[in-house]
Amino acid sequence: MRVLRVAAAAEAASLVALLVNLLTVHAPAVSSLVGPLHGTAYLVTIAAAWPAPGAAASGARWLAVVPGVGGLLALRRLRSGRQGAWTS
């Protein structure tokens, strides 16, 4: 779960950095540095969410595929599923 948390945060933060760069100065150096970081974080998010316990039943696997915020959505779904299991 720690890998998923870090990858989801990196994916969302890198997307924000790319969009801010696009809307402001559009520096090619920022795009060439942050773009591959965002892509790698996206792939790590999917790879980390896929085998997570309860991911298939909760739909977190498919939420992780959503670019940008999918990892955060998958984490939220996994957390709510685990809390429900603990309280029952």
Biopython code that builds the backbone (N, CA, C, O; Angstrom):
import numpy as np
from Bio.PDB.StructureBuilder import StructureBuilder

atoms = [
    (1, "MET", "N", (0.812, -1.192, 0.000)),
    (1, "MET", "CA", (0.000, 0.000, 0.000)),
    (1, "MET", "C", (0.862, 1.265, 0.000)),
    (1, "MET", "O", (0.458, 2.296, -0.537)),
    (2, "ARG", "N", (2.049, 1.179, 0.605)),
    (2, "ARG", "CA", (2.921, 2.349, 0.639)),
    (2, "ARG", "C", (3.364, 2.736, -0.769)),
    (2, "ARG", "O", (3.416, 3.921, -1.102)),
    (3, "VAL", "N", (3.679, 1.748, -1.590)),
    (3, "VAL", "CA", (4.089, 2.033, -2.967)),
    (3, "VAL", "C", (2.943, 2.699, -3.716)),
    (3, "VAL", "O", (3.158, 3.646, -4.474)),
    (4, "LEU", "N", (1.745, 2.212, -3.507)),
    (4, "LEU", "CA", (0.577, 2.799, -4.169)),
    (4, "LEU", "C", (0.357, 4.240, -3.709)),
    (4, "LEU", "O", (0.044, 5.106, -4.527)),
    (5, "ARG", "N", (0.516, 4.506, -2.419)),
    (5, "ARG", "CA", (0.346, 5.874, -1.917)),
    (5, "ARG", "C", (1.367, 6.824, -2.537)),
    (5, "ARG", "O", (1.018, 7.922, -2.971)),
    (6, "VAL", "N", (2.625, 6.397, -2.576)),
    (6, "VAL", "CA", (3.686, 7.256, -3.125)),
    (6, "VAL", "C", (3.493, 7.467, -4.620)),
    (6, "VAL", "O", (3.630, 8.586, -5.113)),
    (7, "ALA", "N", (3.176, 6.397, -5.341)),
    (7, "ALA", "CA", (2.991, 6.505, -6.790)),
    (7, "ALA", "C", (1.774, 7.359, -7.126)),
    (7, "ALA", "O", (1.818, 8.149, -8.070)),
    (8, "ALA", "N", (0.695, 7.213, -6.372)),
    (8, "ALA", "CA", (-0.506, 8.012, -6.623)),
    (8, "ALA", "C", (-0.232, 9.489, -6.371)),
    (8, "ALA", "O", (-0.677, 10.344, -7.136)),
    (9, "ALA", "N", (0.493, 9.790, -5.307)),
    (9, "ALA", "CA", (0.834, 11.184, -5.017)),
    (9, "ALA", "C", (1.753, 11.753, -6.087)),
    (9, "ALA", "O", (1.574, 12.894, -6.513)),
    (10, "ALA", "N", (2.729, 10.977, -6.523)),
    (10, "ALA", "CA", (3.647, 11.447, -7.570)),
    (10, "ALA", "C", (2.909, 11.647, -8.888)),
    (10, "ALA", "O", (3.193, 12.592, -9.624)),
    (11, "GLU", "N", (1.963, 10.761, -9.185)),
    (11, "GLU", "CA", (1.191, 10.890, -10.419)),
    (11, "GLU", "C", (0.357, 12.173, -10.409)),
    (11, "GLU", "O", (0.350, 12.919, -11.388)),
    (12, "ALA", "N", (-0.334, 12.423, -9.317)),
    (12, "ALA", "CA", (-1.175, 13.621, -9.234)),
    (12, "ALA", "C", (-0.327, 14.898, -9.223)),
    (12, "ALA", "O", (-0.663, 15.872, -9.898)),
    (13, "ALA", "N", (0.755, 14.893, -8.468)),
    (13, "ALA", "CA", (1.609, 16.083, -8.391)),
    (13, "ALA", "C", (2.277, 16.377, -9.733)),
    (13, "ALA", "O", (2.397, 17.537, -10.129)),
    (14, "SER", "N", (2.706, 15.339, -10.423)),
    (14, "SER", "CA", (3.349, 15.562, -11.716)),
    (14, "SER", "C", (2.345, 16.047, -12.756)),
    (14, "SER", "O", (2.697, 16.831, -13.638)),
    (15, "LEU", "N", (1.097, 15.587, -12.661)),
    (15, "LEU", "CA", (0.075, 16.089, -13.578)),
    (15, "LEU", "C", (-0.179, 17.579, -13.328)),
    (15, "LEU", "O", (-0.311, 18.357, -14.273)),
    (16, "VAL", "N", (-0.247, 17.963, -12.076)),
    (16, "VAL", "CA", (-0.428, 19.382, -11.747)),
    (16, "VAL", "C", (0.754, 20.196, -12.276)),
    (16, "VAL", "O", (0.558, 21.271, -12.843)),
    (17, "ALA", "N", (1.970, 19.697, -12.098)),
    (17, "ALA", "CA", (3.154, 20.407, -12.586)),
    (17, "ALA", "C", (3.120, 20.548, -14.111)),
    (17, "ALA", "O", (3.469, 21.601, -14.644)),
    (18, "LEU", "N", (2.705, 19.504, -14.803)),
    (18, "LEU", "CA", (2.623, 19.569, -16.262)),
    (18, "LEU", "C", (1.565, 20.572, -16.714)),
    (18, "LEU", "O", (1.790, 21.333, -17.655)),
    (19, "LEU", "N", (0.424, 20.573, -16.053)),
    (19, "LEU", "CA", (-0.638, 21.502, -16.444)),
    (19, "LEU", "C", (-0.276, 22.952, -16.128)),
    (19, "LEU", "O", (-0.571, 23.854, -16.912)),
    (20, "VAL", "N", (0.358, 23.172, -14.987)),
    (20, "VAL", "CA", (0.797, 24.538, -14.650)),
    (20, "VAL", "C", (1.838, 25.008, -15.656)),
    (20, "VAL", "O", (1.802, 26.157, -16.097)),
    (21, "ASN", "N", (2.751, 24.142, -16.017)),
    (21, "ASN", "CA", (3.759, 24.492, -17.012)),
    (21, "ASN", "C", (3.098, 24.801, -18.357)),
    (21, "ASN", "O", (3.487, 25.748, -19.042)),
    (22, "LEU", "N", (2.114, 24.010, -18.726)),
    (22, "LEU", "CA", (1.432, 24.218, -20.004)),
    (22, "LEU", "C", (0.679, 25.551, -20.022)),
    (22, "LEU", "O", (0.661, 26.247, -21.037)),
    (23, "LEU", "N", (0.064, 25.896, -18.905)),
    (23, "LEU", "CA", (-0.744, 27.115, -18.851)),
    (23, "LEU", "C", (0.066, 28.381, -18.596)),
    (23, "LEU", "O", (-0.449, 29.487, -18.755)),
    (24, "THR", "N", (1.330, 28.230, -18.202)),
    (24, "THR", "CA", (2.138, 29.420, -17.905)),
    (24, "THR", "C", (3.265, 29.562, -18.920)),
    (24, "THR", "O", (3.041, 30.074, -20.016)),
    (25, "VAL", "N", (4.448, 29.128, -18.584)),
    (25, "VAL", "CA", (5.622, 29.395, -19.413)),
    (25, "VAL", "C", (5.875, 28.351, -20.486)),
    (25, "VAL", "O", (6.572, 28.629, -21.462)),
    (26, "HIS", "N", (5.336, 27.179, -20.329)),
    (26, "HIS", "CA", (5.528, 26.064, -21.257)),
    (26, "HIS", "C", (7.021, 25.826, -21.553)),
    (26, "HIS", "O", (7.447, 25.818, -22.708)),
    (27, "ALA", "N", (7.785, 25.637, -20.494)),
    (27, "ALA", "CA", (9.216, 25.390, -20.621)),
    (27, "ALA", "C", (9.444, 23.942, -21.068)),
    (27, "ALA", "O", (8.980, 23.014, -20.406)),
    (28, "PRO", "N", (10.141, 23.744, -22.166)),
    (28, "PRO", "CA", (10.395, 22.389, -22.639)),
    (28, "PRO", "C", (11.172, 21.532, -21.641)),
    (28, "PRO", "O", (10.982, 20.317, -21.588)),
    (29, "ALA", "N", (12.035, 22.151, -20.858)),
    (29, "ALA", "CA", (12.817, 21.395, -19.876)),
    (29, "ALA", "C", (11.913, 20.777, -18.815)),
    (29, "ALA", "O", (12.134, 19.640, -18.397)),
    (30, "VAL", "N", (10.908, 21.512, -18.382)),
    (30, "VAL", "CA", (9.976, 20.986, -17.379)),
    (30, "VAL", "C", (9.185, 19.827, -17.968)),
    (30, "VAL", "O", (9.005, 18.797, -17.320)),
    (31, "SER", "N", (8.717, 19.997, -19.191)),
    (31, "SER", "CA", (7.951, 18.939, -19.838)),
    (31, "SER", "C", (8.781, 17.674, -20.045)),
    (31, "SER", "O", (8.289, 16.562, -19.850)),
    (32, "SER", "N", (10.029, 17.849, -20.436)),
    (32, "SER", "CA", (10.863, 16.680, -20.695)),
    (32, "SER", "C", (11.292, 15.976, -19.411)),
    (32, "SER", "O", (11.629, 14.792, -19.440)),
    (33, "LEU", "N", (11.282, 16.679, -18.300)),
    (33, "LEU", "CA", (11.626, 16.063, -17.026)),
    (33, "LEU", "C", (10.396, 15.462, -16.343)),
    (33, "LEU", "O", (10.437, 14.323, -15.878)),
    (34, "VAL", "N", (9.322, 16.214, -16.283)),
    (34, "VAL", "CA", (8.142, 15.790, -15.525)),
    (34, "VAL", "C", (7.272, 14.823, -16.326)),
    (34, "VAL", "O", (6.580, 13.993, -15.737)),
    (35, "GLY", "N", (7.294, 14.911, -17.631)),
    (35, "GLY", "CA", (6.479, 14.018, -18.466)),
    (35, "GLY", "C", (6.791, 12.538, -18.242)),
    (35, "GLY", "O", (5.881, 11.762, -17.951)),
    (36, "PRO", "N", (8.056, 12.131, -18.372)),
    (36, "PRO", "CA", (8.380, 10.731, -18.095)),
    (36, "PRO", "C", (8.150, 10.326, -16.640)),
    (36, "PRO", "O", (7.810, 9.176, -16.362)),
    (37, "LEU", "N", (8.333, 11.259, -15.719)),
    (37, "LEU", "CA", (8.043, 10.972, -14.315)),
    (37, "LEU", "C", (6.558, 10.670, -14.134)),
    (37, "LEU", "O", (6.194, 9.734, -13.423)),
    (38, "HIS", "N", (5.708, 11.458, -14.772)),
    (38, "HIS", "CA", (4.270, 11.234, -14.694)),
    (38, "HIS", "C", (3.894, 9.881, -15.311)),
    (38, "HIS", "O", (3.090, 9.139, -14.747)),
    (39, "GLY", "N", (4.467, 9.572, -16.446)),
    (39, "GLY", "CA", (4.176, 8.290, -17.091)),
    (39, "GLY", "C", (4.610, 7.103, -16.251)),
    (39, "GLY", "O", (3.890, 6.111, -16.143)),
    (40, "THR", "N", (5.771, 7.206, -15.665)),
    (40, "THR", "CA", (6.266, 6.134, -14.805)),
    (40, "THR", "C", (5.406, 5.989, -13.558)),
    (40, "THR", "O", (5.083, 4.873, -13.151)),
    (41, "ALA", "N", (5.034, 7.105, -12.953)),
    (41, "ALA", "CA", (4.172, 7.048, -11.766)),
    (41, "ALA", "C", (2.816, 6.454, -12.111)),
    (41, "ALA", "O", (2.236, 5.732, -11.299)),
    (42, "TYR", "N", (2.306, 6.742, -13.288)),
    (42, "TYR", "CA", (1.032, 6.181, -13.745)),
    (42, "TYR", "C", (1.125, 4.658, -13.865)),
    (42, "TYR", "O", (0.242, 3.937, -13.399)),
    (43, "LEU", "N", (2.185, 4.183, -14.483)),
    (43, "LEU", "CA", (2.357, 2.735, -14.639)),
    (43, "LEU", "C", (2.588, 2.034, -13.303)),
    (43, "LEU", "O", (2.073, 0.938, -13.083)),
    (44, "VAL", "N", (3.355, 2.656, -12.415)),
    (44, "VAL", "CA", (3.585, 2.074, -11.087)),
    (44, "VAL", "C", (2.288, 2.048, -10.287)),
    (44, "VAL", "O", (2.041, 1.104, -9.536)),
    (45, "THR", "N", (1.464, 3.069, -10.442)),
    (45, "THR", "CA", (0.172, 3.100, -9.752)),
    (45, "THR", "C", (-0.691, 1.925, -10.185)),
    (45, "THR", "O", (-1.285, 1.246, -9.348)),
    (46, "ILE", "N", (-0.762, 1.688, -11.472)),
    (46, "ILE", "CA", (-1.558, 0.564, -11.977)),
    (46, "ILE", "C", (-0.980, -0.750, -11.480)),
    (46, "ILE", "O", (-1.716, -1.622, -11.018)),
    (47, "ALA", "N", (0.343, -0.893, -11.573)),
    (47, "ALA", "CA", (0.984, -2.144, -11.151)),
    (47, "ALA", "C", (0.839, -2.379, -9.654)),
    (47, "ALA", "O", (0.739, -3.528, -9.224)),
    (48, "ALA", "N", (0.824, -1.326, -8.856)),
    (48, "ALA", "CA", (0.697, -1.489, -7.410)),
    (48, "ALA", "C", (-0.747, -1.740, -6.995)),
    (48, "ALA", "O", (-0.993, -2.429, -6.005)),
    (49, "ALA", "N", (-1.695, -1.195, -7.732)),
    (49, "ALA", "CA", (-3.107, -1.368, -7.366)),
    (49, "ALA", "C", (-3.638, -2.731, -7.781)),
    (49, "ALA", "O", (-4.540, -3.266, -7.137)),
    (50, "TRP", "N", (-3.095, -3.293, -8.838)),
    (50, "TRP", "CA", (-3.653, -4.531, -9.377)),
    (50, "TRP", "C", (-3.628, -5.690, -8.372)),
    (50, "TRP", "O", (-4.656, -6.347, -8.202)),
    (51, "PRO", "N", (-2.512, -5.971, -7.702)),
    (51, "PRO", "CA", (-2.520, -7.116, -6.766)),
    (51, "PRO", "C", (-2.957, -6.768, -5.338)),
    (51, "PRO", "O", (-2.906, -7.627, -4.458)),
    (52, "ALA", "N", (-3.380, -5.541, -5.099)),
    (52, "ALA", "CA", (-3.755, -5.134, -3.737)),
    (52, "ALA", "C", (-4.932, -5.969, -3.234)),
    (52, "ALA", "O", (-5.856, -6.269, -3.990)),
    (53, "PRO", "N", (-4.893, -6.343, -1.957)),
    (53, "PRO", "CA", (-5.997, -7.128, -1.403)),
    (53, "PRO", "C", (-7.315, -6.355, -1.476)),
    (53, "PRO", "O", (-7.397, -5.213, -1.023)),
    (54, "GLY", "N", (-8.313, -6.965, -2.030)),
    (54, "GLY", "CA", (-9.621, -6.343, -2.151)),
    (54, "GLY", "C", (-9.776, -5.444, -3.353)),
    (54, "GLY", "O", (-10.829, -4.830, -3.522)),
    (55, "ALA", "N", (-8.758, -5.345, -4.198)),
    (55, "ALA", "CA", (-8.822, -4.442, -5.343)),
    (55, "ALA", "C", (-9.831, -4.915, -6.379)),
    (55, "ALA", "O", (-10.534, -4.100, -6.976)),
    (56, "ALA", "N", (-9.907, -6.205, -6.595)),
    (56, "ALA", "CA", (-10.833, -6.717, -7.600)),
    (56, "ALA", "C", (-12.276, -6.538, -7.157)),
    (56, "ALA", "O", (-13.124, -6.119, -7.945)),
    (57, "ALA", "N", (-12.553, -6.848, -5.914)),
    (57, "ALA", "CA", (-13.930, -6.773, -5.422)),
    (57, "ALA", "C", (-14.418, -5.332, -5.318)),
    (57, "ALA", "O", (-15.602, -5.069, -5.534)),
    (58, "SER", "N", (-13.544, -4.409, -4.997)),
    (58, "SER", "CA", (-13.964, -3.018, -4.787)),
    (58, "SER", "C", (-13.941, -2.187, -6.064)),
    (58, "SER", "O", (-14.467, -1.074, -6.079)),
    (59, "GLY", "N", (-13.350, -2.699, -7.126)),
    (59, "GLY", "CA", (-13.237, -1.933, -8.357)),
    (59, "GLY", "C", (-12.047, -1.001, -8.383)),
    (59, "GLY", "O", (-11.933, -0.167, -9.281)),
    (60, "ALA", "N", (-11.158, -1.129, -7.413)),
    (60, "ALA", "CA", (-9.989, -0.244, -7.334)),
    (60, "ALA", "C", (-9.027, -0.475, -8.486)),
    (60, "ALA", "O", (-8.306, 0.439, -8.885)),
    (61, "ARG", "N", (-9.010, -1.681, -9.020)),
    (61, "ARG", "CA", (-8.121, -1.947, -10.165)),
    (61, "ARG", "C", (-8.459, -1.031, -11.325)),
    (61, "ARG", "O", (-7.572, -0.439, -11.940)),
    (62, "TRP", "N", (-9.730, -0.917, -11.617)),
    (62, "TRP", "CA", (-10.122, -0.119, -12.776)),
    (62, "TRP", "C", (-10.064, 1.372, -12.486)),
    (62, "TRP", "O", (-9.889, 2.168, -13.408)),
    (63, "LEU", "N", (-10.203, 1.759, -11.253)),
    (63, "LEU", "CA", (-10.035, 3.175, -10.914)),
    (63, "LEU", "C", (-8.586, 3.608, -11.087)),
    (63, "LEU", "O", (-8.318, 4.751, -11.458)),
    (64, "ALA", "N", (-7.650, 2.700, -10.818)),
    (64, "ALA", "CA", (-6.228, 3.031, -10.951)),
    (64, "ALA", "C", (-5.840, 3.330, -12.386)),
    (64, "ALA", "O", (-4.823, 3.979, -12.630)),
    (65, "VAL", "N", (-6.629, 2.870, -13.331)),
    (65, "VAL", "CA", (-6.330, 3.084, -14.748)),
    (65, "VAL", "C", (-6.673, 4.506, -15.200)),
    (65, "VAL", "O", (-6.209, 4.946, -16.252)),
    (66, "VAL", "N", (-7.466, 5.214, -14.432)),
    (66, "VAL", "CA", (-7.829, 6.595, -14.774)),
    (66, "VAL", "C", (-6.587, 7.474, -14.650)),
    (66, "VAL", "O", (-5.994, 7.554, -13.574)),
    (67, "PRO", "N", (-6.187, 8.134, -15.736)),
    (67, "PRO", "CA", (-4.974, 8.955, -15.667)),
    (67, "PRO", "C", (-5.129, 10.157, -14.734)),
    (67, "PRO", "O", (-6.193, 10.771, -14.657)),
    (68, "GLY", "N", (-4.053, 10.472, -14.033)),
    (68, "GLY", "CA", (-4.022, 11.668, -13.197)),
    (68, "GLY", "C", (-4.452, 11.445, -11.774)),
    (68, "GLY", "O", (-3.647, 11.604, -10.857)),
    (69, "VAL", "N", (-5.696, 11.083, -11.563)),
    (69, "VAL", "CA", (-6.229, 10.944, -10.212)),
    (69, "VAL", "C", (-6.663, 9.514, -9.897)),
    (69, "VAL", "O", (-7.198, 9.262, -8.817)),
    (70, "GLY", "N", (-6.449, 8.594, -10.798)),
    (70, "GLY", "CA", (-6.903, 7.226, -10.601)),
    (70, "GLY", "C", (-6.291, 6.550, -9.395)),
    (70, "GLY", "O", (-6.965, 5.798, -8.691)),
    (71, "GLY", "N", (-5.023, 6.810, -9.151)),
    (71, "GLY", "CA", (-4.369, 6.209, -7.992)),
    (71, "GLY", "C", (-4.981, 6.689, -6.686)),
    (71, "GLY", "O", (-5.171, 5.906, -5.755)),
    (72, "LEU", "N", (-5.288, 7.974, -6.621)),
    (72, "LEU", "CA", (-5.915, 8.514, -5.417)),
    (72, "LEU", "C", (-7.323, 7.950, -5.234)),
    (72, "LEU", "O", (-7.740, 7.664, -4.111)),
    (73, "LEU", "N", (-8.050, 7.792, -6.334)),
    (73, "LEU", "CA", (-9.386, 7.202, -6.251)),
    (73, "LEU", "C", (-9.322, 5.736, -5.821)),
    (73, "LEU", "O", (-10.150, 5.275, -5.034)),
    (74, "ALA", "N", (-8.338, 5.013, -6.340)),
    (74, "ALA", "CA", (-8.177, 3.608, -5.964)),
    (74, "ALA", "C", (-7.817, 3.481, -4.489)),
    (74, "ALA", "O", (-8.335, 2.605, -3.795)),
    (75, "LEU", "N", (-6.938, 4.346, -4.011)),
    (75, "LEU", "CA", (-6.592, 4.335, -2.587)),
    (75, "LEU", "C", (-7.812, 4.595, -1.719)),
    (75, "LEU", "O", (-8.013, 3.934, -0.700)),
    (76, "ARG", "N", (-8.615, 5.552, -2.122)),
    (76, "ARG", "CA", (-9.827, 5.867, -1.363)),
    (76, "ARG", "C", (-10.774, 4.675, -1.328)),
    (76, "ARG", "O", (-11.358, 4.368, -0.289)),
    (77, "ARG", "N", (-10.922, 4.004, -2.468)),
    (77, "ARG", "CA", (-11.810, 2.847, -2.536)),
    (77, "ARG", "C", (-11.275, 1.702, -1.683)),
    (77, "ARG", "O", (-12.041, 1.023, -0.999)),
    (78, "LEU", "N", (-9.964, 1.488, -1.724)),
    (78, "LEU", "CA", (-9.374, 0.415, -0.918)),
    (78, "LEU", "C", (-9.500, 0.709, 0.570)),
    (78, "LEU", "O", (-9.782, -0.194, 1.358)),
    (79, "ARG", "N", (-9.295, 1.961, 0.963)),
    (79, "ARG", "CA", (-9.427, 2.324, 2.381)),
    (79, "ARG", "C", (-10.854, 2.168, 2.870)),
    (79, "ARG", "O", (-11.075, 1.665, 3.972)),
    (80, "SER", "N", (-11.828, 2.589, 2.073)),
    (80, "SER", "CA", (-13.217, 2.473, 2.518)),
    (80, "SER", "C", (-13.651, 1.014, 2.579)),
    (80, "SER", "O", (-14.472, 0.645, 3.419)),
    (81, "GLY", "N", (-13.110, 0.188, 1.702)),
    (81, "GLY", "CA", (-13.428, -1.233, 1.739)),
    (81, "GLY", "C", (-12.847, -1.921, 2.950)),
    (81, "GLY", "O", (-13.484, -2.795, 3.538)),
    (82, "ARG", "N", (-11.635, -1.534, 3.330)),
    (82, "ARG", "CA", (-10.997, -2.143, 4.509)),
    (82, "ARG", "C", (-11.651, -1.686, 5.787)),
    (82, "ARG", "O", (-11.807, -2.484, 6.711)),
    (83, "GLN", "N", (-12.036, -0.435, 5.872)),
    (83, "GLN", "CA", (-12.674, 0.049, 7.097)),
    (83, "GLN", "C", (-14.017, -0.637, 7.299)),
    (83, "GLN", "O", (-14.394, -0.961, 8.425)),
    (84, "GLY", "N", (-14.736, -0.856, 6.200)),
    (84, "GLY", "CA", (-16.008, -1.547, 6.312)),
    (84, "GLY", "C", (-15.828, -2.990, 6.786)),
    (84, "GLY", "O", (-16.660, -3.511, 7.528)),
    (85, "ALA", "N", (-14.748, -3.626, 6.361)),
    (85, "ALA", "CA", (-14.493, -5.001, 6.766)),
    (85, "ALA", "C", (-14.105, -5.079, 8.231)),
    (85, "ALA", "O", (-14.417, -6.060, 8.906)),
    (86, "TRP", "N", (-13.414, -4.036, 8.738)),
    (86, "TRP", "CA", (-12.989, -4.055, 10.133)),
    (86, "TRP", "C", (-14.152, -3.793, 11.091)),
    (86, "TRP", "O", (-14.190, -4.333, 12.196)),
    (87, "THR", "N", (-15.088, -2.969, 10.661)),
    (87, "THR", "CA", (-16.175, -2.626, 11.572)),
    (87, "THR", "C", (-17.273, -3.674, 11.590)),
    (87, "THR", "O", (-18.080, -3.688, 12.519)),
    (88, "SER", "N", (-17.334, -4.550, 10.600)),
    (88, "SER", "CA", (-18.395, -5.560, 10.567)),
    (88, "SER", "C", (-18.087, -6.708, 11.480)),
    (88, "SER", "O", (-18.874, -7.649, 11.576)),
]
sb = StructureBuilder()
sb.init_structure("model")
sb.init_model(0)
sb.init_chain("A")
sb.init_seg("    ")
for serial, (resi, resn, name, xyz) in enumerate(atoms, 1):
    if name == "N":
        sb.init_residue(resn, " ", resi, " ")
    sb.init_atom(name, np.array(xyz, "f"), 0.0, 1.0, " ", f" {name:<3s}", serial, name[0])
structure = sb.get_structure()
